[in-house]
Amino acid sequence: MIVMKILGISGSLRKQSYNTAALRAAGELLPAGATLELFDLSSIPLYNEDIEPFPHPVRAFRAAIAQSDALLIATPEYNHSISGVLKNALDWASCTPDPPCENKPVAIFGVSTGRFGTLRAQLHLREICAALEMLVLPKPELFITHAREKFDAHGQLIERETRERLRALLEALIAWARLHAPRM
Ligand SMILES: Cc1cc2nc3c(=O)[nH]c(=O)nc-3n(C[C@H](O)[C@H](O)[C@H](O)COP(=O)(O)O)c2cc1C
């Protein structure tokens, strides 16, 4: 069986990030035949069209996307939208030549400490992914609310129902990527 390579991207840079912790939990919940590698956005510089060629971290990010079969993006919500960190990285990824996001299957989810669970950020992220011509998984949606109650002090996702929802999201993403990738 060909292994499905999923690239995990967290829109939060902080060490104790719930979104990054959720991606680590996703790694534990993966079905057989799939791998999940996280890309750390902290070395991606601010986008500037004057910078040529692409800086090394940008090239590494674009290559990681190109070499993956699917993306899994965990977005925080900052002021009712996605983080500047995530938008900046996606802007770099969108640049020609050969934008690596085109036709790339992607699943979106997010974690917040509040009661909306990144609902508004995810709606914006869906629009941005459409602009990048990505193939956004329509359902299931996953809004992880009240993060402090669902993760322990070590960043472990401890709530069983949320773990099951995350597992279902992964299974749906893998099926979605297989649908769109002839080599699978
Ligand atoms: C600048 C800023 C703006 C925020 N705006 C929102 C918001 O609009 N909606 C929301 O639910 N949470 C908001 N939050 C709280 C975040 O959801 C919370 O900090 C979350 O833990 C961030 O994700 P992380 O743990 O992955 O870093 C905001 C936090 C920051 C730092």
The ligand as an SDF file (V2000), in Angstrom:
LIG
                    3D

 31 33  0  0  0  0  0  0  0  0999 V2000
   -4.4270   38.4510   19.5620 C   0  0  0  0  0  0  0  0  0  0  0  0
   -5.4480   37.4190   19.9850 C   0  0  0  0  0  0  0  0  0  0  0  0
   -6.7280   37.5130   19.5120 C   0  0  0  0  0  0  0  0  0  0  0  0
   -7.6780   36.5370   19.8590 C   0  0  0  0  0  0  0  0  0  0  0  0
   -8.9030   36.5850   19.3060 N   0  0  0  0  0  0  0  0  0  0  0  0
   -9.7780   35.5720   19.5250 C   0  0  0  0  0  0  0  0  0  0  0  0
  -11.0240   35.5380   18.8420 C   0  0  0  0  0  0  0  0  0  0  0  0
  -11.3520   36.3860   18.0430 O   0  0  0  0  0  0  0  0  0  0  0  0
  -11.8360   34.4750   19.0850 N   0  0  0  0  0  0  0  0  0  0  0  0
  -11.5060   33.4720   19.9560 C   0  0  0  0  0  0  0  0  0  0  0  0
  -12.2830   32.5400   20.1320 O   0  0  0  0  0  0  0  0  0  0  0  0
  -10.3290   33.4840   20.6260 N   0  0  0  0  0  0  0  0  0  0  0  0
   -9.4680   34.5050   20.4240 C   0  0  0  0  0  0  0  0  0  0  0  0
   -8.2520   34.5100   21.0620 N   0  0  0  0  0  0  0  0  0  0  0  0
   -7.9370   33.4420   22.0220 C   0  0  0  0  0  0  0  0  0  0  0  0
   -7.3250   32.2440   21.3330 C   0  0  0  0  0  0  0  0  0  0  0  0
   -8.3600   31.4190   20.8570 O   0  0  0  0  0  0  0  0  0  0  0  0
   -6.4790   31.4620   22.3080 C   0  0  0  0  0  0  0  0  0  0  0  0
   -5.4160   32.2930   22.7410 O   0  0  0  0  0  0  0  0  0  0  0  0
   -5.9530   30.1800   21.7200 C   0  0  0  0  0  0  0  0  0  0  0  0
   -5.4060   29.4320   22.7700 O   0  0  0  0  0  0  0  0  0  0  0  0
   -4.8860   30.4480   20.6520 C   0  0  0  0  0  0  0  0  0  0  0  0
   -4.4710   29.2430   20.0640 O   0  0  0  0  0  0  0  0  0  0  0  0
   -3.1330   28.4710   20.4860 P   0  0  0  0  0  0  0  0  0  0  0  0
   -3.3890   27.8880   21.8690 O   0  0  0  0  0  0  0  0  0  0  0  0
   -2.9670   27.4100   19.4690 O   0  0  0  0  0  0  0  0  0  0  0  0
   -2.0130   29.4700   20.5220 O   0  0  0  0  0  0  0  0  0  0  0  0
   -7.3130   35.4860   20.7480 C   0  0  0  0  0  0  0  0  0  0  0  0
   -5.9950   35.4370   21.2340 C   0  0  0  0  0  0  0  0  0  0  0  0
   -5.0740   36.3710   20.8500 C   0  0  0  0  0  0  0  0  0  0  0  0
   -3.6390   36.2520   21.3430 C   0  0  0  0  0  0  0  0  0  0  0  0
  1  2  1  0
  2  3  1  0
  2 30  2  0
  3  4  2  0
  4  5  1  0
  4 28  1  0
  5  6  2  0
  6  7  1  0
  6 13  1  0
  7  8  2  0
  7  9  1  0
  9 10  1  0
 10 11  2  0
 10 12  1  0
 12 13  2  0
 13 14  1  0
 14 15  1  0
 14 28  1  0
 15 16  1  0
 16 17  1  0
 16 18  1  0
 18 19  1  0
 18 20  1  0
 20 21  1  0
 20 22  1  0
 22 23  1  0
 23 24  1  0
 24 25  2  0
 24 26  1  0
 24 27  1  0
 28 29  2  0
 29 30  1  0
 30 31  1  0
M  END
$$$$
